[in-house]
Amino acid sequence: MAERPYVIDKMISAKAIDARIEELAREIKAEFPVGERIVVVGLLRGSFVFIADLVRELGDRDVEVDFLEASSYGNATESSREVRILKDLRGEIEGRNVLVVEDIVDTGHTLNHVIHLLGSRHPKKLKTIALLDKPSRREADFKADWIGFEIPDEFVVGYGIDYAQCNRNLPYIGKVRFT
């Protein structure tokens, strides 16, 4: 697929993201008891920057990190609505506290699918957090427990989120404007 030419307009600054992650970490710490390990499950690939910063903010908690890779986009700008698990967890989650970290909730199909899959493994507690939420695009009946930012129906990149595997390295969230 040939990439279309585009420019990126900044939507959410790195400073705003950092401040919001600090707030979210405080709320998460209140949810999970001190002394009980939290298995933080990052949904690859888009969540890797978010999960790294979030885990550092949970510094005084016992945290284990695992990853699951699910895909419904490929290199497209629209979800195919068909969720495929490309990489499963390495560890067991039965009887454990689990926090699933997603970069963006769009149609809701991916996170809905993942939550049903992980719920069938009988965790003690299963919670979700998404950096970004596009409620106007929701098709599946799903709402994350914590949301970093609600955004309009725009195609975004940066802070781990890509377009055709590019722009993940931007320290901010930017709106893609095709030219």
C-alpha positions in Angstrom: 0.0 0.0 0.0 1.4 3.4 -1.0 1.3 5.9 1.8 -0.6 9.1 1.1 1.2 12.4 1.7 0.3 14.0 5.0 1.1 16.5 7.7 0.7 16.2 11.4 -1.0 18.9 13.6 -0.2 18.7 17.3 -3.3 17.8 19.4 -2.0 16.8 22.8 1.4 18.0 24.1 4.0 15.8 25.8 3.6 17.9 28.9 -0.2 17.3 29.0 0.3 13.5 28.5 2.9 13.4 31.4 0.5 15.3 33.8 -2.4 13.0 32.9 -0.4 9.8 33.4 0.5 11.0 36.9 -3.2 11.5 37.7 -4.1 8.1 36.2 -1.4 6.4 38.2 -2.8 7.8 41.5 -6.3 6.5 40.6 -4.9 3.1 39.7 -3.0 2.9 42.9 -6.2 3.6 44.8 -7.9 0.7 43.0 -5.3 -2.0 43.6 -4.3 -2.8 47.2 -0.7 -2.2 48.3 1.2 -5.6 48.5 -0.8 -7.2 45.7 1.0 -7.5 42.4 -0.5 -5.9 39.3 0.0 -7.7 36.0 0.1 -4.8 33.5 -0.8 -6.1 30.1 0.2 -3.9 27.2 -1.6 -4.2 23.9 1.1 -4.1 21.3 2.3 -2.2 19.5 0.7 1.2 20.1 0.7 1.1 23.9 4.4 0.5 24.4 5.3 4.1 25.2 2.2 4.7 27.3 2.8 1.5 29.3 6.4 2.4 30.0 5.5 5.8 31.4 2.6 4.4 33.3 4.6 1.6 34.9 7.2 4.1 36.1 4.5 6.1 37.7 3.3 3.0 39.6 6.8 2.8 41.0 5.9 1.9 44.6 3.7 -1.0 43.5 4.7 -4.6 42.7 4.2 -4.6 38.9 4.7 -7.4 36.4 4.5 -6.5 32.7 3.3 -8.8 29.9 2.2 -8.1 26.3 -0.5 -9.2 24.0 -0.6 -8.3 20.4 -4.0 -7.9 18.7 -4.7 -6.4 15.3 -7.7 -5.0 13.5 -5.9 -2.3 11.5 -2.8 -3.6 9.7 -1.5 -0.6 7.8 -4.9 0.9 7.1 -6.5 4.0 8.7 -9.8 2.2 9.4 -10.5 -0.9 11.5 -11.3 -4.1 9.7 -13.4 -5.1 12.8 -11.8 -8.5 12.6 -9.6 -8.9 15.7 -6.7 -11.3 15.4 -4.4 -12.2 18.3 -0.9 -12.2 17.0 0.9 -12.7 20.3 -0.6 -14.1 23.5 0.6 -13.6 27.1 3.6 -15.5 28.4 2.3 -15.7 31.9 -0.8 -16.9 33.7 -3.3 -14.4 35.0 -5.7 -16.7 36.9 -6.4 -15.2 40.4 -4.3 -12.2 39.7 -4.9 -8.4 39.4 -4.7 -7.4 35.7 -4.6 -4.0 34.2 -4.9 -4.0 30.4 -3.3 -0.9 28.7 -4.5 0.2 25.3 -3.3 3.1 23.2 -6.7 4.1 21.7 -10.3 2.9 21.9 -12.0 3.5 18.6 -14.7 1.1 17.5 -14.1 -0.9 20.7 -13.9 -4.2 19.0 -10.3 -4.9 19.9 -10.5 -4.2 23.6 -13.9 -5.9 23.9 -12.4 -9.0 22.3 -9.3 -8.9 24.5 -11.3 -8.4 27.7 -13.5 -11.4 26.9 -10.4 -13.5 26.2 -8.6 -12.5 29.4 -11.8 -12.7 31.5 -12.1 -16.3 30.5 -8.8 -16.9 32.2 -10.3 -16.0 35.6 -8.2 -13.0 36.9 -9.0 -11.8 40.4 -9.6 -8.3 39.0 -9.6 -7.1 35.4 -9.4 -3.4 34.7 -8.7 -1.4 31.5 -7.0 1.9 30.7 -6.7 3.7 27.4 -4.6 6.7 26.6 -7.2 7.9 24.0 -10.9 7.4 23.5 -13.0 8.1 20.5 -16.5 7.5 21.8 -18.1 8.8 18.5 -16.7 5.8 16.7 -17.8 3.2 19.2 -19.5 0.1 17.7 -18.9 -2.4 20.5 -20.5 -1.8 23.9 -17.2 -1.1 25.8 -15.9 1.6 28.0 -12.4 1.5 29.6 -12.2 2.0 33.3 -9.7 4.9 32.9 -9.3 7.2 29.9 -6.4 9.6 29.4 -8.0 11.9 26.8 -11.3 11.9 24.9 -10.6 12.9 21.3 -12.8 13.6 18.2 -13.0 11.3 15.3 -9.5 12.1 13.9 -6.7 9.8 12.7 -3.9 10.3 15.2 -0.2 9.4 15.6 2.6 9.8 18.1 3.4 8.6 21.6 3.5 5.0 20.3 0.6 5.3 17.8 1.5 4.8 14.2 0.4 5.3 10.6 1.9 2.5 8.5 4.5 1.9 11.3 5.8 5.5 11.3 5.5 8.3 13.8 5.4 6.2 16.9 8.4 8.1 18.2 6.7 11.5 18.4 6.5 12.7 22.1 3.0 14.1 21.5 -0.3 13.1 19.9 -0.8 14.6 16.5 -3.7 14.6 14.1 -2.9 13.3 10.6 -4.1 15.6 7.8 -3.8 14.0 4.4 -2.7 16.4 1.7 
